[in-house]
């Protein structure tokens, strides 16, 4: 059997083929999971079911946290809100923060991407830079391909088969204070944190770029999804 890989949906006011509000998730994530040998399982952010989330995630084999809009700064104790914040929705934050915490508790293999990486950090007590371009970065992180430097001993480097992957970057926020139990294993040329791993867990990693965007043509990016599924199969054994 293909391992079941959960990923969150989000509220969507419109969706083709539906006359009512819908839940949606990104196709490239699902397609990368399928190429890796997994079956995507989409979980809508129904916060009334959070109390049964441990039972729900116990039925799947891995978790992907997807990219998306900003996390509410209230979630990491920020006293100010940058005017560039967008797309903040309480249900999404509450659901995805709970997904991270339960997945870590269950030692579920996890790949957290862009917003998902930031959610992982916040779930572990970390904070975010609310708008990194104000820091006069010399690296463009919005809709650009750029390299990152990975630690040679990292799980991400092993999965990707390279120390200098080039990924599609689409973000205006980044990790600031690092969450408890997270080890940073990659940076961009401007010092932006680009990847980290959760200590003491089977395989729980986060990346700031979007591997799903180029995974169909870049084996290094697909390698993250391939390794996630391998870890899911190993956990079953």
ROSE-467883 format. One line per 8 residues: for each residue x, y, z of N, C-alpha, C. Coordinates in Angstrom, 3 decimals. Example, Ala and Ser with C-alpha at 12.3 -4.5 7.8 and 13.67 -1.06 7.14 Angstrom:
2
13.190 -5.690 7.800 12.300 -4.500 7.800 13.200 -3.300 7.800 ~ 12.850 -2.250 7.080 13.670 -1.060 7.140 12.900 0.030 7.870;
//
This chain:
237
0.830 -1.205 0.000 0.000 0.000 0.000 0.863 1.253 0.000 ~ 0.436 2.237 -0.781 1.107 3.532 -0.736 0.902 4.159 0.641 ~ 1.939 4.771 1.214 1.738 5.471 2.477 0.821 6.675 2.297 ~ 0.063 6.980 3.331 -0.858 8.111 3.312 -0.142 9.345 3.839 ~ -0.124 10.399 3.036 0.563 11.646 3.398 -0.484 12.743 3.544 ~ -0.670 13.225 4.767 -1.655 14.270 5.035 -1.100 15.635 4.672 ~ -1.968 16.515 4.236 -1.621 17.924 4.038 -2.869 18.759 4.275 ~ -2.695 20.003 4.754 -3.865 20.807 5.112 -4.521 21.446 3.904;
-5.832 21.574 3.968 -6.572 22.424 3.038 -6.789 23.785 3.691 ~ -7.254 24.734 2.893 -7.632 26.057 3.414 -8.990 26.457 2.865 ~ -9.627 27.367 3.573 -10.901 27.881 3.103 -10.708 28.609 1.775 ~ -11.647 28.407 0.857 -11.621 29.081 -0.437 -13.036 29.532 -0.766 ~ -13.203 30.824 -1.033 -14.545 31.351 -1.293 -15.131 30.828 -2.591 ~ -14.254 30.531 -3.552 -14.720 30.028 -4.841 -13.824 28.886 -5.290 ~ -14.398 27.935 -5.987 -13.645 26.841 -6.581 -14.414 26.337 -7.787 ~ -13.725 26.098 -8.890 -14.376 25.657 -10.114 -15.156 24.362 -9.864;
-16.390 24.353 -10.333 -17.220 23.171 -10.184 -18.081 23.165 -8.938 ~ -17.903 24.185 -8.076 -18.687 24.260 -6.847 -19.427 25.594 -6.799 ~ -20.692 25.551 -6.377 -21.454 26.788 -6.227 -21.412 27.295 -4.787 ~ -20.728 26.559 -3.914 -20.660 26.900 -2.497 -19.197 27.104 -2.113 ~ -18.921 27.758 -0.977 -17.526 27.867 -0.523 -16.911 26.479 -0.384 ~ -15.593 26.421 -0.597 -14.916 25.126 -0.658 -13.651 25.141 0.188 ~ -13.037 23.972 0.313 -11.696 23.839 0.842 -10.774 23.518 -0.324 ~ -9.525 24.008 -0.261 -8.608 23.792 -1.375 -7.190 23.565 -0.871;
-6.411 22.838 -1.670 -4.980 22.705 -1.433 -4.275 22.743 -2.780 ~ -2.948 22.841 -2.776 -2.200 23.027 -4.009 -1.910 21.710 -4.726 ~ -2.181 21.647 -6.014 -1.923 20.435 -6.800 -0.460 20.031 -6.825 ~ 0.511 20.970 -6.967 1.910 20.525 -7.076 2.385 19.712 -5.869 ~ 1.887 20.027 -4.672 2.249 19.229 -3.497 1.752 17.797 -3.667 ~ 0.487 17.678 -4.054 -0.112 16.350 -4.221 0.606 15.556 -5.310 ~ 0.942 16.213 -6.400 1.596 15.521 -7.500 2.992 15.050 -7.108 ~ 3.713 15.859 -6.331 5.047 15.445 -5.864 4.941 14.264 -4.914;
3.918 14.249 -4.073 3.693 13.119 -3.162 3.413 11.845 -3.952 ~ 2.588 11.943 -4.989 2.262 10.781 -5.814 3.502 10.272 -6.544 ~ 4.319 11.181 -7.103 5.554 10.750 -7.769 6.459 10.002 -6.809 ~ 6.434 10.392 -5.541 7.280 9.750 -4.534 6.741 8.392 -4.101 ~ 5.507 8.078 -4.495 4.923 6.800 -4.115 3.913 6.876 -3.002 ~ 3.509 8.096 -2.626 2.525 8.267 -1.571 1.150 8.610 -2.109 ~ 0.174 8.610 -1.228 -1.188 9.020 -1.550 -1.552 10.225 -0.691 ~ -1.880 11.368 -1.301 -2.239 12.549 -0.514 -3.588 12.372 0.176;
-3.659 12.858 1.413 -4.902 12.883 2.177 -5.086 14.316 2.664 ~ -6.112 14.992 2.161 -6.292 16.418 2.440 -7.183 16.594 3.663 ~ -6.698 17.381 4.642 -7.411 17.608 5.895 -7.922 19.049 5.951 ~ -9.228 19.258 5.882 -9.768 20.624 5.970 -9.613 21.183 7.376 ~ -9.449 22.504 7.501 -9.180 23.130 8.804 -10.441 23.296 9.648 ~ -11.035 22.190 10.028 -12.237 22.215 10.854 -11.800 22.187 12.311 ~ -11.681 23.362 12.904 -11.046 23.467 14.217 -11.856 22.767 15.311 ~ -13.135 22.527 15.057 -13.934 21.799 16.048 -13.486 20.345 16.179;
-12.648 19.872 15.257 -12.175 18.489 15.321 -10.744 18.382 15.854 ~ -10.178 19.486 16.318 -8.794 19.457 16.804 -8.634 18.480 17.973 ~ -9.664 18.341 18.779 -9.534 17.450 19.930 -9.371 15.984 19.529 ~ -9.685 15.647 18.264 -9.488 14.274 17.782 -8.336 14.175 16.780 ~ -7.499 15.227 16.724 -6.440 15.264 15.714 -5.388 14.175 15.941 ~ -5.119 13.831 17.184 -4.163 12.752 17.449 -4.642 11.453 16.818 ~ -5.919 11.142 16.967 -6.464 9.932 16.354 -6.418 10.015 14.829 ~ -6.686 11.199 14.290 -6.672 11.368 12.836 -5.273 11.147 12.280;
-4.259 11.816 12.846 -2.908 11.692 12.318 -2.311 10.315 12.599 ~ -2.826 9.616 13.592 -2.354 8.248 13.836 -2.722 7.315 12.691 ~ -3.654 7.730 11.839 -4.096 6.897 10.719 -3.300 7.158 9.443 ~ -2.450 8.186 9.434 -1.641 8.477 8.253 -0.179 8.194 8.556 ~ 0.657 8.318 7.511 2.055 7.918 7.629 3.040 9.072 7.581 ~ 2.592 10.256 7.163 3.484 11.414 7.056 2.634 12.662 6.897 ~ 3.299 13.819 6.998 2.613 15.111 6.920 3.429 16.081 6.083 ~ 2.760 16.795 5.186 3.351 17.928 4.468 2.611 19.180 4.892;
3.347 20.198 5.335 2.774 21.509 5.639 3.093 22.438 4.477 ~ 2.074 23.036 3.902 2.211 23.752 2.644 2.505 25.238 2.840 ~ 2.853 25.887 1.737 3.031 27.330 1.728 1.688 28.046 1.788 ~ 1.737 29.381 1.897 0.494 30.135 1.969 0.700 31.501 2.597 ~ -0.371 32.104 3.097 -0.304 33.461 3.642 0.354 33.503 5.016 ~ 0.348 34.685 5.605 1.118 34.936 6.824 0.441 34.372 8.075 ~ 1.295 34.059 9.047 0.840 33.666 10.380 0.529 34.931 11.184 ~ -0.543 34.907 11.940 -0.899 36.053 12.781 0.223 36.316 13.786;
0.786 37.542 13.820 1.856 37.842 14.778 1.460 37.622 16.236 ~ 0.160 37.669 16.538 -0.277 37.366 17.906 0.154 35.959 18.315 ~ 0.304 35.080 17.344 0.656 33.688 17.643 2.075 33.560 18.179 ~ 2.938 34.543 17.889 4.301 34.487 18.428 4.629 35.700 19.289 ~ 3.584 36.354 19.802 3.763 37.381 20.814 4.294 38.702 20.324 ~ 4.150 39.003 19.024 4.636 40.281 18.507 3.725 41.418 18.957 ~ 4.317 42.534 19.333 3.533 43.673 19.811 3.080 44.584 18.682 ~ 3.694 44.456 17.511 3.327 45.281 16.361 3.025 44.377 15.167;
2.291 44.934 14.208 1.917 44.201 12.997 2.400 44.992 11.786 ~ 3.200 44.374 10.936 3.719 45.066 9.754 2.598 45.265 8.738 ~ 2.560 46.408 8.063 1.461 46.676 7.113 1.426 45.737 5.916 ~ 2.488 45.001 5.658 2.491 44.086 4.520 1.860 42.726 4.826 ~ 1.455 42.492 6.071 0.820 41.218 6.414 -0.375 40.965 5.506 ~ -0.553 39.696 5.106 -1.683 39.389 4.244 -2.222 37.993 4.541 ~ -3.503 37.813 4.263 -4.120 36.502 4.288 -4.248 35.844 5.640 ~ -4.094 36.603 6.719 -4.156 36.008 8.057 -5.569 35.498 8.325;
-5.652 34.244 8.748 -6.953 33.654 9.099 -6.769 32.741 10.294 ~ -7.541 33.012 11.343 -7.334 32.329 12.611 -7.491 30.817 12.493 ~ -8.491 30.361 11.739 -8.713 28.920 11.619 -7.509 28.207 11.016 ~ -6.891 28.835 10.010 -5.727 28.212 9.380 -4.573 28.095 10.367 ~ -4.319 29.173 11.111 -3.223 29.145 12.087 -3.469 28.097 13.157 ~ -4.670 28.097 13.721 -4.964 27.163 14.810 -4.828 25.717 14.341 ~ -5.344 25.425 13.154 -5.308 24.069 12.613 -3.878 23.614 12.334 ~ -3.103 24.454 11.670 -1.764 24.034 11.255 -0.785 23.990 12.422;
-0.927 24.884 13.385 -0.102 24.790 14.593 -0.386 23.488 15.335 ~ -1.653 23.114 15.387 -2.009 21.845 16.030 -1.454 20.663 15.249 ~ -1.492 20.717 13.915 -0.930 19.645 13.095 0.544 19.419 13.430 ~ 1.316 20.510 13.523 2.743 20.386 13.831 2.945 19.728 15.187 ~ 2.263 20.223 16.185 2.488 19.729 17.552 2.112 18.259 17.682 ~ 1.010 17.857 17.070 0.601 16.454 17.150 1.550 15.580 16.341 ~ 1.957 16.046 15.164 2.881 15.262 14.335 4.206 15.029 15.064 ~ 4.708 16.047 15.751 5.950 15.885 16.503 5.746 14.915 17.660;
4.619 15.026 18.327 4.317 14.112 19.433 4.270 12.661 18.951 ~ 3.720 12.451 17.748 3.592 11.100 17.202 4.853 10.646 16.467 ~ 5.845 11.521 16.357 7.062 11.242 15.580 6.714 10.880 14.142 ~ 5.793 11.647 13.552 5.352 11.447 12.182 6.350 12.125 11.240 ~ 6.831 11.450 10.205 7.686 12.133 9.236 6.979 13.374 8.689 ~ 7.705 14.488 8.619 7.080 15.763 8.277 8.000 16.596 7.403 ~ 7.417 17.185 6.352 8.095 18.150 5.490 7.289 19.436 5.530 ~ 7.870 20.498 6.090 7.201 21.790 6.230 7.794 22.768 5.218;
6.927 23.394 4.428 7.359 24.197 3.291 6.880 25.645 3.437 ~ 7.794 26.600 3.290 7.531 28.046 3.278 6.670 28.449 4.481 ~ 5.400 28.817 4.300 4.554 29.126 5.466 4.583 27.966 6.459 ~ 4.555 26.738 5.946 4.590 25.579 6.831 5.824 25.550 7.697 ~ 6.961 25.960 7.140 8.215 26.061 7.890 8.082 27.102 8.988 ~ 7.456 28.231 8.661 7.249 29.285 9.646 6.273 28.836 10.735 ~ 5.224 28.108 10.347 4.285 27.555 11.324 5.017 26.598 12.266 ~ 5.886 25.752 11.709 6.663 24.828 12.538 7.466 25.595 13.586;
8.121 26.664 13.159 8.933 27.441 14.087 8.078 28.063 15.184 ~ 6.950 28.636 14.814 6.055 29.257 15.796 5.490 28.206 16.752 ~ 5.142 27.036 16.224 4.609 25.965 17.070 5.599 25.557 18.147 ~ 6.892 25.724 17.868 7.936 25.351 18.813 8.450 26.546 19.627 ~ 7.705 27.651 19.584 8.035 28.802 20.413 8.903 29.845 19.750 ~ 9.126 29.730 18.439 9.943 30.703 17.729 9.149 31.905 17.250 ~ 9.858 32.861 16.634 9.233 34.078 16.109 9.637 34.270 14.650 ~ 8.998 35.266 14.004 9.234 35.525 12.588 9.626 36.973 12.340;
10.498 37.188 11.336 10.658 38.502 10.735 9.405 38.755 9.904 ~ 8.701 39.840 10.178 7.430 40.062 9.490 7.592 40.586 8.069 ~ 8.762 41.153 7.732 8.953 41.648 6.361 10.451 41.791 6.117 ~ 11.067 40.764 5.546 12.525 40.732 5.484 13.115 41.732 4.502 ~ 12.352 42.178 3.493 12.937 43.105 2.529 13.243 44.455 3.155 ~ 12.640 44.776 4.293 12.978 46.011 4.996 14.379 45.946 5.606 ~ 14.958 44.747 5.649 16.293 44.586 6.212 17.386 44.791 5.168 ~ 17.006 45.328 3.980 17.941 45.620 2.898 18.689 44.365 2.455;
17.937 43.287 2.311 18.516 42.039 1.825 19.009 42.216 0.400 ~ 20.148 41.579 0.085 20.653 41.617 -1.283 20.219 40.381 -2.073 ~ 19.339 39.577 -1.480 18.768 38.424 -2.164 17.269 38.654 -2.307 ~ 16.766 38.509 -3.528 15.331 38.652 -3.757 14.646 37.328 -3.418 ~ 13.735 37.368 -2.448 13.065 36.153 -2.012 11.642 36.032 -2.552 ~ 11.247 36.930 -3.441 9.890 36.908 -3.985 9.916 36.491 -5.443 ~ 9.424 35.286 -5.717 9.316 34.756 -7.068 10.661 34.742 -7.784 ~ 11.667 34.230 -7.087 13.012 34.112 -7.641 13.580 32.738 -7.329;
14.419 32.243 -8.243 15.222 31.060 -7.977 16.539 31.526 -7.371 ~ 16.944 30.944 -6.254 18.247 31.282 -5.694 18.806 30.090 -4.924 ~ 20.120 30.002 -4.808 20.738 28.872 -4.110 20.697 29.049 -2.605 ~ 20.792 27.928 -1.892 20.983 27.934 -0.450 22.163 27.025 -0.144 ~ 22.753 27.217 1.020 23.888 26.405 1.451 23.443 25.505 2.593 ~ 23.520 24.182 2.368 23.088 23.196 3.355 24.267 22.640 4.123 ~ 24.049 22.330 5.415 25.050 21.613 6.189 25.195 20.207 5.627 ~ 26.442 19.774 5.486 26.711 18.487 4.850 26.102 17.320 5.609;
25.992 17.442 6.935 25.490 16.333 7.751 23.975 16.337 7.909 ~ 23.298 17.258 7.250 21.861 17.416 7.454 21.057 16.364 6.698 ~ 19.874 16.092 7.205 18.954 15.173 6.548 18.465 15.739 5.228 ~ 18.313 17.062 5.172 17.870 17.697 3.934 18.909 17.517 2.829 ~ 20.193 17.713 3.165 21.248 17.527 2.166 21.285 16.088 1.675 ~ 21.130 15.142 2.590 21.122 13.731 2.196 19.962 13.440 1.261 ~ 18.792 13.959 1.576 17.609 13.718 0.745 17.758 14.337 -0.637 ~ 18.372 15.519 -0.700 18.457 16.245 -1.965 19.673 15.841 -2.792;
20.684 15.259 -2.147 21.874 14.849 -2.879 22.748 15.998 -3.325 ~ 22.654 17.130 -2.631 23.458 18.301 -2.965 23.570 19.195 -1.739 ~ 24.635 19.999 -1.690 24.800 20.980 -0.613 24.369 22.370 -1.040 ~ 24.108 22.555 -2.328 23.746 23.892 -2.830 22.541 23.804 -3.769 ~ 21.395 23.375 -3.270 20.216 23.333 -4.138 19.771 24.735 -4.533 ~ 19.120 24.813 -5.672 18.538 26.071 -6.142 17.028 25.891 -6.150 ~ 16.355 26.671 -5.307 14.919 26.509 -5.161 14.151 27.774 -5.481 ~ 12.850 27.601 -5.720 11.965 28.731 -6.015 11.524 29.362 -4.702;
11.835 30.632 -4.548 11.597 31.358 -3.308 10.418 32.309 -3.492 ~ 9.411 32.191 -2.611 8.217 33.039 -2.701 7.778 33.404 -1.278 ~ 8.504 34.311 -0.643 8.138 34.677 0.721 8.643 36.076 1.045 ~ 7.970 36.741 1.984 8.437 38.045 2.461 8.714 38.006 3.954 ~ 8.500 36.844 4.583 8.815 36.664 5.985 9.844 35.556 6.132 ~ 10.437 35.442 7.321 11.456 34.421 7.558 11.567 34.163 9.050 ~ 12.245 33.088 9.408 12.443 32.764 10.815 13.325 33.815 11.479 ~ 12.961 34.174 12.702 13.745 35.100 13.517 14.312 34.298 14.689;
13.692 34.378 15.860 14.136 33.521 16.960 13.748 32.072 16.642 ~ 14.697 31.178 16.807 14.492 29.787 16.428 13.766 29.043 17.543 ~ 12.772 28.254 17.162 11.978 27.510 18.112 12.776 26.448 18.852 ~ 12.271 26.045 19.994 12.943 25.055 20.834 13.005 23.708 20.117 ~ 14.202 23.132 20.088 14.371 21.827 19.463 14.584 21.867 17.972 ~ 14.687 23.057 17.385 14.977 23.193 15.955 16.460 23.500 15.762 ~ 17.089 22.823 14.819 18.474 23.104 14.455 18.508 23.641 13.035 ~ 19.030 24.839 12.870 19.144 25.454 11.541 20.237 24.746 10.755;
19.928 24.381 9.508 20.908 23.643 8.692 21.104 24.263 7.304 ~ 20.540 25.460 7.063 20.739 26.093 5.755 20.468 27.587 5.831 ~ 21.225 28.336 5.035 21.042 29.781 4.907 21.135 30.188 3.440 ~ 20.513 31.325 3.123 20.744 31.992 1.850 21.984 32.873 1.980 ~ 22.415 33.447 0.873 23.618 34.285 0.879 23.480 35.482 1.801 ~ 22.244 35.972 2.020 22.033 37.135 2.885 21.835 36.751 4.350 ~ 21.972 35.466 4.665 21.823 35.009 6.041 20.434 34.536 6.415 ~ 19.464 34.674 5.506 18.110 34.204 5.794 18.131 32.705 6.082;
17.439 32.311 7.149 17.342 30.885 7.480 16.499 30.192 6.423 ~ 17.058 29.158 5.814 16.393 28.487 4.696 15.943 27.066 5.004 ~ 16.452 26.451 6.053 16.011 25.097 6.400 16.405 24.798 7.840 ~ 15.641 23.903 8.457 15.928 23.470 9.824 15.345 22.085 10.024 ~ 15.815 21.415 11.074 15.365 20.064 11.392 14.991 19.984 12.866 ~ 13.976 19.194 13.170 13.547 19.013 14.555 14.429 17.949 15.201 ~ 15.056 18.314 16.300 15.968 17.400 16.982 15.214 16.201 17.562 ~ 15.861 15.038 17.526 15.342 13.873 18.216 14.110 13.257 17.609;
13.804 13.596 16.355 12.647 13.022 15.684 13.100 12.259 14.445 ~ 12.263 11.295 14.031 12.605 10.425 12.906 13.019 11.240 11.677 ~ 12.152 12.095 11.193 12.461 12.913 10.013 11.443 14.039 9.974 ~ 11.761 15.154 10.611 10.889 16.324 10.631 11.721 17.521 10.222 ~ 11.524 17.998 8.984 12.368 19.050 8.419 11.483 20.146 7.839 ~ 12.059 21.334 7.741 11.370 22.455 7.126 12.284 23.199 6.188 ~ 11.729 23.673 5.074 12.487 24.466 4.105 11.704 25.725 3.775 ~ 12.431 26.829 3.540 11.770 28.098 3.295 11.363 28.274 1.834;
12.000 27.562 0.936 11.647 27.669 -0.483 10.519 26.684 -0.817 ~ 10.159 26.619 -2.117 9.045 25.789 -2.568 9.550 24.632 -3.437 ~ 9.919 23.495 -2.854 10.412 22.383 -3.669 9.365 21.833 -4.622 ~ 8.090 21.940 -4.264 7.040 21.392 -5.132 6.952 22.102 -6.475 ~ 7.424 23.369 -6.527 7.303 24.142 -7.761 8.165 23.584 -8.882 ~ 9.306 23.004 -8.536 10.229 22.517 -9.573 10.536 21.028 -9.425 ~ 9.819 20.342 -8.540 10.117 18.934 -8.273 9.914 18.047 -9.494 ~ 9.049 18.454 -10.423 8.812 17.625 -11.603 9.977 17.645 -12.574;
10.896 18.615 -12.413 12.035 18.702 -13.323 13.382 18.720 -12.607 ~ 13.392 18.816 -11.292 14.625 18.903 -10.511 14.651 17.741 -9.511 ~ 15.465 16.716 -9.753 15.500 15.552 -8.853 15.863 15.910 -7.415 ~ 16.642 16.974 -7.219 16.998 17.367 -5.852 15.756 17.800 -5.078 ~ 14.894 18.574 -5.715 13.670 19.019 -5.043 12.703 17.854 -4.828 ~ 12.553 17.000 -5.833 11.707 15.820 -5.682 12.252 14.907 -4.592 ~ 13.562 14.946 -4.388 14.181 14.105 -3.377 13.642 14.327 -1.983 ~ 13.174 15.533 -1.679 12.584 15.790 -0.361 11.300 14.991 -0.179;
10.471 14.940 -1.210 9.230 14.174 -1.141 9.530 12.672 -1.163 ~ 10.525 12.277 -1.958 10.904 10.865 -2.013 11.363 10.380 -0.632 ~ 12.177 11.191 0.040 12.681 10.792 1.357 11.566 10.785 2.390 ~ 10.647 11.735 2.298 9.501 11.746 3.202 8.736 10.423 3.108 ~ 8.487 9.968 1.882 7.755 8.715 1.692 8.581 7.522 2.152 ~ 9.894 7.540 1.916 10.748 6.460 2.429 10.676 6.384 3.951 ~ 10.708 7.551 4.585 10.624 7.576 6.040 9.258 7.076 6.523 ~ 8.215 7.400 5.778 6.882 6.927 6.129 6.808 5.409 6.044;
7.414 4.837 5.007 7.430 3.376 4.853 8.256 2.730 5.964 ~ 9.381 3.340 6.308 10.234 2.787 7.371 9.503 2.815 8.706 ~ 8.713 3.839 8.935 7.960 3.939 10.190 6.919 2.831 10.285 ~ 6.382 2.430 9.161 5.393 1.345 9.136 6.020 -0.007 9.510 ~ 7.289 -0.167 9.131 7.929 -1.497 9.255 8.072 -1.930 10.708;
//
